[in-house]
C-alpha cells in the first residue's frame, strides 16, 4: 500500500531529502499512521519519526534545513530529539530495543533495527510505519497486519501480550485507553494478560498512569475505559477509593444502588456537555465518600448523610496521591463535590431567595458547572422522575438568574470590608471584626438588607451597638 497522496505536510519531503543525503532509513510512525488509515482527525502538530541510526543526527540536519530559528531539544540519554517548528512538534528517535527490569520504572534502551523498533511498539495498530526514503516513499510497512486489526477494531500486541505488558506495564492502561477512544475491543489473549499482570503496574510512576486516566476521562464515553480498568483489577492497584463504590447491600426489602456504576453514568452524562477535565473529575468524585458514610436506618433504609462534605475533604488527598494538580483546579473540584447536593435540595423544597443567594455566594462563577453536575447526576430509569427533576432544575436556573440580576451575589464582596470596619469603629483586628463581617454577610444573603453601602452602614452601626462598640454617633 502506498500512501504518498496523504503525505501533504511539507515536512515529509524535507525529512526525506535530509535522510537520503545522510544515508539513513527513515519512517513516519505511530499515531499519525494509525489515524491516517482510520480517516480520523489527525494530530498534525505532533508527529513521530524513526530512523535506523541516530535520531539526534537526523533532527540536527532537519533543523538546519528548516532554518536558524527552528527550536531543537536533544535528550541524549534516550537518543531522541524534538523540533518545534511553526507551532508543530516533530520527535525523532533512532530505532531501538526497549525493556524493563523486574522492579524498575526506567527502560533499558539499546540500538536496534527497524524490525526491532516495530517489535517494541505497544499495539499492532501503532506498529505501522510509512517509509520516507525516495526509493520507497509512501510505502506502508505493516509487519503485524495492523491494517486488518483497524478494520476488525481490535487492540492486539505485536508480540506475546505477556512479553509486551511485562516490558512496559503502562501499555495495559494504554490498551484500555485506545479501546475507549476508538471504541475497539481488546483481543481475548491480551485482555487475560492484562488481568494476570495487573499488579505489575506498581512499577510505573503515578504521573504516567494518571496521564492515561485523564485521556480515558476525556474520551467520548469514559465508562468504557473505567469498566475495563475495574474488571481487569488495574483500578484496584491505583484508585481503591473508586473501587469501594462498587456493590449493593440489602437488608430485608431495602437496597441501595451500586454507586460505582451510578458514577459511571454520571461521568458519561457530564461528558456529553463538557470538555472540562476538572468538571469530569468532579463527576467522578461526587459520591466518593458514600462507602464511609453509609448507614442503615431501621424502617427507613440506607443513608449517606454528609457524604458531600466528607467527599470534599477527600479531594485533596486523592489529588495528591494521583499526582493531580494541588492548585485552583483541585479547589474547583473540591467545591463542586461539596456543593453537589445543594441544588437538589432546592428542587425538593420551596425555592426561597435566601437559599438561592447562599448557593450563588458559595458557588460563585462555578454555579453553571455545578448545575451541569447536578443534571448529570440524574440517572433514574423512571422517565417520569427524570422529567420532574429536569423541570425543577429549570426552575432553579430561572430563579438563579433572577436573583443574580437583582442582588449581584455571584462572587460577592461586602459593601464594607474588614479594614473599613476597624476604622469606622476604631477597633483592632479581632473577633468583633469577624462578628460584624459575618453578620453583614448573613443579613444580605438572607434578604434582611439590600446589597449596598448605605444599607450596610445602618445595619453595621445597629449591630455594633449590640456589641457595645463605639458607633461615633
Rosetta blueprint (number, residue, H / E / L):
1 X L
2 X E
3 X L
4 X H
5 X H
6 X H
7 X L
8 X L
9 X L
10 X H
11 X H
12 X H
13 X H
14 X H
15 X H
16 X H
17 X H
18 X H
19 X H
20 X H
21 X H
22 X L
23 X L
24 X L
25 X E
26 X E
27 X E
28 X E
29 X E
30 X L
31 X H
32 X H
33 X H
34 X H
35 X H
36 X H
37 X H
38 X H
39 X L
40 X L
41 X L
42 X L
43 X L
44 X L
45 X L
46 X E
47 X E
48 X E
49 X E
50 X E
51 X E
52 X E
53 X L
54 X L
55 X H
56 X H
57 X H
58 X H
59 X H
60 X H
61 X H
62 X H
63 X H
64 X H
65 X H
66 X H
67 X L
68 X L
69 X L
70 X L
71 X E
72 X E
73 X E
74 X E
75 X E
76 X L
77 X L
78 X L
79 X L
80 X E
81 X E
82 X E
83 X E
84 X E
85 X E
86 X L
87 X L
88 X E
89 X E
90 X E
91 X E
92 X E
93 X E
94 X E
95 X L
96 X E
97 X E
98 X E
99 X E
100 X E
101 X L
102 X L
103 X L
104 X L
105 X L
106 X L
107 X E
108 X E
109 X E
110 X E
111 X E
112 X L
113 X L
114 X H
115 X H
116 X H
117 X H
118 X H
119 X H
120 X L
121 X L
122 X L
123 X L
124 X H
125 X H
126 X H
127 X L
128 X L
129 X E
130 X E
131 X E
132 X L
133 X L
134 X H
135 X H
136 X H
137 X L
138 X L
139 X E
140 X E
141 X E
142 X L
143 X L
144 X L
145 X L
146 X H
147 X H
148 X H
149 X H
150 X H
151 X H
152 X H
153 X L
154 X E
155 X E
156 X L
157 X L
158 X L
159 X L
160 X L
161 X H
162 X H
163 X H
164 X H
165 X H
166 X H
167 X H
168 X L
169 X L
170 X H
171 X H
172 X H
173 X H
174 X H
175 X H
176 X H
177 X H
178 X H
179 X H
180 X H
181 X H
182 X H
183 X L
184 X L
185 X E
186 X E
187 X L
188 X H
189 X H
190 X H
191 X H
192 X H
193 X H
194 X H
195 X H
196 X H
197 X H
198 X H
199 X H
200 X H
201 X H
202 X H
203 X H
204 X L
205 X L
206 X H
207 X H
208 X H
209 X H
210 X H
211 X H
212 X H
213 X H
214 X H
215 X H
216 X H
217 X H
218 X L
219 X L
220 X L
221 X L
222 X L
223 X H
224 X H
225 X H
226 X H
227 X H
228 X H
229 X H
230 X H
231 X H
232 X L
233 X L
234 X H
235 X H
236 X H
237 X H
238 X H
239 X L
240 X H
241 X H
242 X H
243 X H
244 X L
245 X L
246 X L
247 X L
248 X L
249 X L
250 X E
251 X E
252 X L
253 X L
254 X E
255 X E
256 X L
257 X L
258 X L
259 X H
260 X H
261 X H
262 X H
263 X H
264 X H
265 X H
266 X H
267 X H
268 X H
269 X H
270 X H
271 X H
272 X L
273 X L
274 X L
275 X L
276 X L
277 X H
278 X H
279 X H
280 X H
281 X H
282 X H
283 X H
284 X H
285 X H
286 X L
287 X L
288 X L
289 X L
290 X H
291 X H
292 X H
293 X H
294 X L
295 X E
296 X E
297 X E
298 X L
299 X L
300 X L
301 X E
302 X E
303 X E
304 X L
305 X L
306 X L
307 X H
308 X H
309 X H
310 X H
311 X H
312 X H
313 X H
314 X H
315 X H
316 X H
317 X H
318 X H
319 X H
320 X H
321 X H
322 X L
323 X L
324 X L
325 X L
326 X L
327 X L
328 X H
329 X H
330 X H
331 X H
332 X H
333 X H
334 X H
335 X H
336 X H
337 X H
338 X H
339 X H
340 X L
341 X L
342 X H
343 X H
344 X H
345 X H
346 X H
347 X H
348 X H
349 X L
350 X L
351 X L
352 X L
353 X H
354 X H
355 X H
356 X H
357 X H
358 X H
359 X H
360 X H
361 X H
362 X H
363 X H
364 X H
365 X H
366 X H
367 X H
368 X H
369 X H
370 X H
371 X H
372 X H
373 X H
374 X H
375 X H
376 X H
377 X L
378 X L
379 X L
380 X L
381 X L
382 X L
383 X H
384 X H
385 X H
386 X H
387 X H
388 X H
389 X H
390 X H
391 X H
392 X H
393 X H
394 X H
395 X H
396 X H
397 X H
398 X H
399 X H
400 X H
401 X H
402 X H
403 X H
404 X H
405 X H
406 X H
407 X H
408 X L
409 X L
410 X L
411 X L
412 X L
413 X L
414 X L
415 X L
416 X L
417 X L
418 X H
419 X H
420 X H
421 X H
422 X H
423 X H
424 X H
425 X H
426 X L
427 X L
428 X L
429 X L
430 X L
431 X H
432 X H
433 X H
434 X H
435 X H
436 X H
437 X H
438 X H
439 X H
440 X H
441 X H
442 X H
443 X H
444 X H
445 X H
446 X L
447 X L
448 X L
449 X L
450 X L
451 X L
452 X L
453 X H
454 X H
455 X H
456 X H
457 X H
458 X H
459 X H
460 X H
461 X H
462 X H
463 X H
464 X H
465 X H
466 X H
467 X L
468 X L
469 X L
470 X L
471 X L
472 X L
473 X L
